[in-house]
Amino acid sequence: MGNFAAPGANMPLRGTSNVSANFEASDVTTSMSESSELATEHPAVVATAGMHADFMEAYNAHTSREDVGTLAEKYAILCDSYLAKVIKVTQSIGYCKDEPEWMEAIACQTLLTEERDTWKLMGALLRDRLKADEFMEQRGDSTIFVDGSREGSDREIVKAFMARDSFVRQAQLVVDW
């Protein structure tokens, strides 16, 4: 641990103490007091105060590979619940649309909407990846052909192509999103 000099005490020579530890300790205190001031100044920040803890709780509850889709869904649900809180805050201060608190609430609302949508898309992509892996394991090979005995319809050809190529399938999910 570094040598912390008491206020008014003689400071050690350069290089003999951990000056960065003194800086970091005071920085953390300053940062914590500034964040608590920020939380009291911006109702939208107060509305999202427990989000990190809720995300960590969900993360710790879903640890297996099969839970990845469920975890993404849980994150989207958490974003929805916090978004509802921020929308209430935005509506309650809606009469002063030029105020910084309202603008902060709108920015927070936009970020939460984008976060929720991102987790929904990630969930769809992850489910597709797991489903494709499972299908390939059951099939035993990675080749899927349209029945060669007759001409395939466009629908059958596209369906076989989508089933065979995970990149194309995932790109289509993003486009459809």
C-alpha positions, 0 to 999 in steps of 0.5 A: 500500500502507498504512503499517505502523507497526513495534511501538513506533514512533510511529503516524501521525496519523488518516487518514494511514495505512491502519489497515484494512490493519493490521487485515486483515493481522492478521485473516487471520493470526488467521483462518488459525491459528484454522482450522488449530486447528479442523481439528485439533480436528474430524476431520470438518473434516479429512475435508473439507479438500480439497473447495473445491479439488476443486470449483474443479478441476471448475469449471475443467475444465467451462467450456462450456454443454453441460458444466453438467449434467456439472459438477453431476454431478461436484459431486454425486460429489465430495460423495458421496466427501467424505460417505463420509469424514465417515461413516467419521469419524462411525462412528469417534467414534460411541462418544462421541455427546455429544462436540462432535467427534461432533456436528460430524461429524453436522452436517457429514454432514447438510450434505454430504448436503443439498449432494449432493442439491441438486447432483443436483436442479440437474443434473436441472433443468439437463438438462431446460432444455437438452433443452427448449431443444434441442427448441424449436430443432429444432421451430422454434416453441414450441407443442406441441398434442395431435392435434386430430383425436381426443380425447387421453387424459389421459396425452397431454394431460399429456405435451403440457402438460409438454413445452410448459411448462418451468416446470411440468416443472421444478416437477414435477421438484422435487416428484418429488425 
